[in-house]
Amino acid sequence: MTISAKVIADTQYRGARLTTLELVYPRFIHSELMTHRVFSRNAASSRAIPIQTMIDAVLMNPAMPVSWGKNQKGMAAGEELTGGAFEEAQLAWLDANLDAVRGSSRLAAAGVHKQVANRVLEPFMHMQTLVSSTEWANFFALRTAAGAQPEFQALAEAMLAAMNAHVPVFAGYGYWHLPYVSEFECHKLDIEDQLKVCVARCARISYTKHGQVRDIEEDRARHDDMATQGHWSPFEHAAIADHLALGANFRNFVQYRQYFPQECVQTFDRLIVHKEPDHG
């Protein structure tokens, strides 16, 4: 079982702490992380990673529960299984993992695309996710509580420990929070290229090793392609310290995404818009 949290960038401005964390956790709790609307996120995609790469990953290090509680009424399990019942539960999970690998392999052999063949592996995958937020207290209160899903509780504790062990940069107005951009690059590159590099590296978590450094020209091209195609979520992690403007889901920071007038589509020609009745 792999559950970890690492601080990538950490900036505090006028009482608001914007932290970007790189997370690894079981895919089967990913939907619970997605319920926290104050988070900006990018995650590894089953549609983007090659089938054999995913098969190798779940064979070498399958995601497994951290707790094997007895079944009972309600959302939380009872006391932990022991002895033969505990061993049988673990074997059943690993057998299911092998069944998923066999199914995915058959789909691949039939020529099915990875966006389908990888789906049967998802319960046994680990997620790699980048999360940025200025609002953490409510999340930690909910997810470190005793009734939380044990795997999510372990993730939340890892995130809390990572943040508590890290001292943020105490920034002034106009300071850019730029995950994956080194101090050397901040001195070497102008702000336009710093932003493009940041966005490209945040996006790369969806299909290759997260935070991997590539050629600057490739980063520029990746940034421009995403802006053209309207893939805006990687543009949310870079943000400027500014308490005078609305910052979407960040407090006292404005996301780089908001610098693009086209970042939110307001009309769609296939959506029927009904005229409101006249109540006058």
C-alpha positions in Angstrom: 0.0 0.0 0.0 1.3 3.4 -1.0 -0.1 6.6 0.5 2.0 9.7 0.5 1.8 13.5 0.4 4.6 15.9 -0.6 4.5 19.7 -0.6 5.4 21.1 -4.0 4.8 24.8 -3.5 3.7 26.7 -0.4 2.8 30.4 -0.3 1.2 32.5 2.4 -0.2 36.0 1.8 -2.4 38.0 4.2 -3.4 35.0 6.2 -4.3 32.8 3.3 -1.9 29.8 2.8 -1.9 28.4 -0.8 -0.4 24.9 -0.7 0.2 22.6 -3.6 0.5 18.9 -2.7 1.6 15.9 -4.7 -0.5 12.9 -3.5 -0.4 9.1 -4.0 -3.3 7.0 -2.8 -5.6 4.2 -3.8 -7.8 4.9 -6.9 -10.8 3.6 -5.0 -10.9 6.7 -2.7 -10.4 9.2 -5.6 -14.1 9.9 -5.9 -14.2 11.0 -2.2 -11.3 13.5 -2.8 -13.3 14.9 -5.7 -16.2 15.9 -3.4 -14.0 18.7 -1.9 -14.9 21.6 -4.2 -12.4 24.1 -2.8 -9.6 22.0 -4.3 -8.0 22.5 -7.7 -6.8 19.2 -9.0 -5.1 17.3 -11.7 -4.7 13.5 -11.6 -3.2 10.6 -13.5 -5.7 9.5 -16.2 -6.6 5.9 -17.1 -7.2 7.1 -20.6 -3.7 8.4 -21.1 -1.4 5.8 -19.5 -0.5 2.7 -21.6 -2.2 -0.5 -20.8 0.9 -2.5 -20.1 2.2 0.2 -17.9 -0.9 0.1 -15.7 -0.9 -3.8 -15.7 2.8 -3.7 -14.5 1.9 -1.2 -11.8 -1.0 -3.1 -10.3 1.0 -6.4 -10.4 4.0 -4.9 -8.6 2.2 -2.6 -6.2 -1.6 -3.1 -6.1 -3.6 -0.7 -4.1 -5.0 -2.5 -1.0 -7.2 -1.5 2.0 -5.3 -0.4 5.1 -8.1 -1.8 7.2 -10.0 -5.1 7.0 -12.9 -4.5 9.3 -15.9 -6.8 9.8 -19.1 -6.2 8.0 -21.9 -4.5 10.0 -24.7 -2.0 9.5 -23.7 1.6 8.6 -20.9 3.1 6.6 -18.0 2.2 9.0 -16.7 -1.3 9.5 -16.6 -3.1 12.8 -13.6 -4.6 14.6 -10.6 -5.8 12.5 -10.6 -9.3 11.0 -8.0 -11.7 12.5 -6.5 -15.1 11.8 -7.9 -17.1 8.9 -10.6 -14.5 8.0 -8.0 -11.8 7.7 -5.8 -14.0 5.5 -8.8 -15.0 3.3 -9.8 -11.4 2.8 -6.3 -10.4 1.6 -6.1 -13.4 -0.7 -9.6 -12.6 -2.2 -8.5 -9.1 -2.9 -5.3 -10.2 -4.6 -7.2 -12.8 -6.6 -9.6 -10.1 -7.8 -6.5 -8.1 -8.8 -5.3 -10.9 -11.0 -8.7 -11.3 -12.5 -8.7 -7.6 -13.4 -5.2 -8.0 -15.0 -6.5 -11.0 -17.1 -9.5 -9.0 -18.2 -7.4 -6.0 -19.2 -4.9 -8.2 -21.0 -7.7 -9.8 -23.0 -9.2 -6.4 -23.9 -5.7 -5.2 -25.0 -5.2 -8.4 -27.1 -8.5 -7.7 -28.8 -7.3 -4.3 -29.8 -9.4 -2.3 -27.3 -8.2 1.2 -26.5 -6.6 1.9 -23.1 -9.6 4.2 -22.2 -11.6 1.0 -21.9 -9.0 -1.7 -21.1 -7.5 0.3 -18.2 -10.9 0.8 -16.5 -11.1 -2.8 -15.1 -7.8 -2.2 -13.3 -8.9 1.0 -11.5 -9.8 -0.6 -8.1 -6.2 -1.8 -7.8 -4.4 1.3 -9.1 -2.7 4.1 -7.2 -3.6 7.6 -8.1 -1.1 10.4 -8.5 -2.9 13.7 -8.0 -1.8 17.3 -7.7 -4.0 19.4 -5.3 -3.9 23.1 -4.6 -6.0 25.0 -2.1 -6.2 27.8 0.4 -8.9 26.1 2.4 -7.8 23.1 4.5 -9.4 23.2 8.0 -12.7 21.8 7.0 -11.1 19.0 4.9 -8.8 17.9 7.8 -11.7 18.1 10.3 -13.7 15.7 8.2 -11.1 13.3 6.8 -8.9 12.8 9.9 -12.0 11.9 12.0 -12.5 8.4 13.3 -15.5 7.7 11.0 -13.6 8.5 7.8 -12.7 5.8 5.2 -9.5 4.4 6.7 -7.5 4.9 3.5 -8.7 8.5 3.2 -7.9 9.0 6.9 -4.4 7.8 6.3 -4.1 10.2 3.3 -5.4 13.2 5.2 -3.0 12.5 8.1 -0.1 12.3 5.5 -1.2 15.6 4.0 -1.5 17.3 7.4 1.9 16.0 8.5 3.5 17.3 5.2 2.0 20.7 5.7 2.9 21.0 9.4 6.5 20.1 8.6 6.7 22.7 5.9 7.1 26.5 6.3 5.5 28.5 3.5 7.0 31.4 1.7 5.6 34.6 3.2 4.8 36.6 0.1 3.8 40.1 -0.8 1.3 41.4 -3.3 2.0 40.3 -6.8 4.0 37.2 -5.9 3.4 34.2 -8.1 2.9 30.7 -6.6 4.4 28.4 -9.2 4.5 24.6 -8.6 7.4 22.7 -10.2 9.3 25.9 -11.2 12.7 26.0 -9.5 14.3 29.1 -8.0 16.9 28.9 -10.7 14.2 29.0 -13.4 12.5 31.9 -11.7 15.7 33.9 -12.2 16.5 32.5 -15.7 13.0 32.7 -17.3 10.6 35.7 -17.7 7.3 35.4 -16.0 5.5 34.3 -19.2 7.8 31.3 -19.6 7.6 30.5 -15.8 3.8 30.3 -16.1 4.0 28.1 -19.2 6.5 25.8 -17.6 4.4 25.5 -14.5 1.2 24.7 -16.3 2.8 22.1 -18.6 4.4 20.3 -15.6 1.2 20.4 -13.6 -0.6 18.9 -16.6 2.0 16.2 -17.1 0.8 14.3 -14.0 -2.1 13.0 -16.1 0.0 10.9 -18.5 3.6 10.5 -17.3 5.8 10.9 -14.3 4.5 13.9 -12.3 6.7 17.0 -12.2 9.0 15.6 -14.8 11.1 18.3 -16.4 11.0 18.5 -20.2 12.4 20.8 -22.8 11.2 24.4 -22.3 10.0 24.6 -25.9 7.9 21.5 -25.3 6.5 23.1 -22.2 5.6 26.2 -24.2 3.9 24.2 -26.9 2.0 22.1 -24.3 0.7 25.2 -22.6 -0.4 26.8 -25.8 -2.1 23.6 -27.0 -4.1 23.3 -23.8 -5.1 27.0 -23.9 -6.3 26.5 -27.5 -8.2 23.3 -26.7 -9.8 24.7 -23.5 -8.1 22.3 -21.0 -8.0 24.8 -18.2 -7.6 22.8 -15.0 -3.7 22.8 -15.0 -3.9 26.6 -15.2 -5.4 26.7 -11.7 -2.3 25.8 -9.7 -0.3 28.9 -10.7 -1.7 31.9 -8.8 -0.8 35.4 -7.9 -1.1 37.0 -4.5 -3.9 39.5 -4.8 -6.5 40.3 -2.2 -8.2 42.9 -4.3 -9.7 40.5 -6.9 -12.0 37.5 -6.8 -9.9 34.3 -6.8 -12.4 31.6 -7.8 -11.9 28.8 -5.2 -8.7 30.4 -3.7 -8.6 33.1 -1.1 -6.3 36.1 -1.6 -4.9 34.5 -4.7 -6.0 34.8 -8.3 -5.5 31.8 -10.5 -3.6 32.1 -13.8 -6.6 30.5 -15.4 -8.6 33.7 -14.7 -6.3 35.7 -17.0 -7.9 34.1 -20.0 -11.2 35.6 -21.0 -12.2 32.4 -22.8 -11.5 30.1 -19.8 -15.3 29.6 -19.1 -17.6 28.8 -22.0 -20.8 30.8 -21.5 -22.9 29.5 -24.4 -23.3 26.2 -26.2 -25.3 26.1 -29.4 -26.8 22.6 -28.8 -28.1 23.6 -25.3 -31.7 24.7 -25.5 -32.3 28.0 -23.6 -35.9 28.5 -22.5 -37.4 32.0 -22.5 -38.6 32.9 -19.0 -42.4 33.7 -18.8 -43.4 37.3 -18.3 -44.5 37.7 -14.7 -45.2 41.5 -15.1 
